[in-house]
Amino acid sequence: DKLIQKGADLNLKTRNNSLPITSAIIWGGQYELAEYLIEKGADANPNLGEKTNSVPHQVLAEKGPGKYRHWTPETEESYEALKSAMAERGVDWEEEQKSWEDRLRKNGVIE
């Protein structure tokens, strides 16, 4: 909270196109933190370039092939709350699911 109150840029990209929201999602499935960042002004669907998975794709990947995260009812609840917060800010999950599956097919991950 202190950093946000002092004006921390919640959409600041690192050299490898990582953002605070992507770090929260990818490193340990901190979905409540990602939702909090969105509520505080982080972009729910920033442009990360064609070579980087979009934030919605990163969320979908959390349940995708090769992920072995232990899902508890609490994890599921915070994951769905994050998706709802992102939808409220314009993320179309049906479109994102289609484009994510297209990307997986293109890369030979699914048929």
Phi, psi and omega in degrees: 000320183298317179295319179295317179298329180272005174096022178303139180279108183284353180245018180286123181269144172276180178301331181261024177067021177275147178234163175306319181294320180291323177297319179297321182287310188284318186267084174097007177058049181274068187294325178296321178294317178299317178298317178300317180298320177296315179299331181270001174121359177293141179292129181282343182210063181288157176282115180252004181091163185289335183275351182246137175300139176295164178300314176301322178295323178295324176295313180297325180297337179300336178247011186274183179304136176088355178267131182236032180294140177283113182266120174256168174302325179291320178298313180300317180297315181289327176298312180292326177295321176297313179299321178295316179298321179290321178297322178298338180254021170104358179285124178265100187295329178295314177296317181297320179298316179297312182292327177295314179296322176299317179296318179296319178297314181302325181267006176074017181280324176228164179264000000 
